[in-house]
Every structure is written in C-alpha cells, then in structure tokens.
C-alpha cells in the first residue's frame, strides 16, 4: 500500500532499556542447571534400566567383539516413546527398536 510504512523486525522485538546484570546471571544459571539436570538424568539412567544389554569381553583378548557404534546402539535405552513433549524436549535421542 502506498504511503504505509513497514516496520522492520528489529524494532518490534527490541527490549527497551537495559536488562540488569543480576537478572541475566540468574537466567544463565537457571538455564544451565535445568538443562544439565535433564542431560544427566537421561544419559545416566540409560544403562540402569532392565532391558539394557552389557556385552561381555572375550576371555582370551579382553575385547568386545563389536565395534563402538554397534555396541552403542545395543546398549542404548529408549525413553518416552509415546510422549511427544518428551521426544521434543530430549531432542529425539531415542532410537527405533
């Protein structure tokens, strides 16, 4: 439309004034604690569930017969396969059966 000015997105999403440093630090700490707890919960619980497999090394060599990637998939546990929010929040780290 002639005569109508379009505003750019920078002025729409601009925060007026300064954000206090303590607020930024509190948000930083809360975010890292929340995501750190989530990561530790997901990746530390994976080997403790009942259906996780633990390959046994060969007696004479002390090596596991599969390469690392195969062993990683065999020992992975799936969490919340039917929960859409958990799949989104956890980043879809579940592997298909």
PEBELVEN-V862058 format. One record per helix or strand of 2 or more residues. SS is the DSSP state (A for helix, B for strand). FROM is the first residue (numbers start at 0). TO is the last residue. If there is no record, write none. Layout:
ss=SS from=FROM to=TO
ss=SS from=FROM to=TO
This chain:
ss=A from=8 to=11
ss=A from=20 to=47
ss=A from=67 to=73
ss=A from=83 to=88
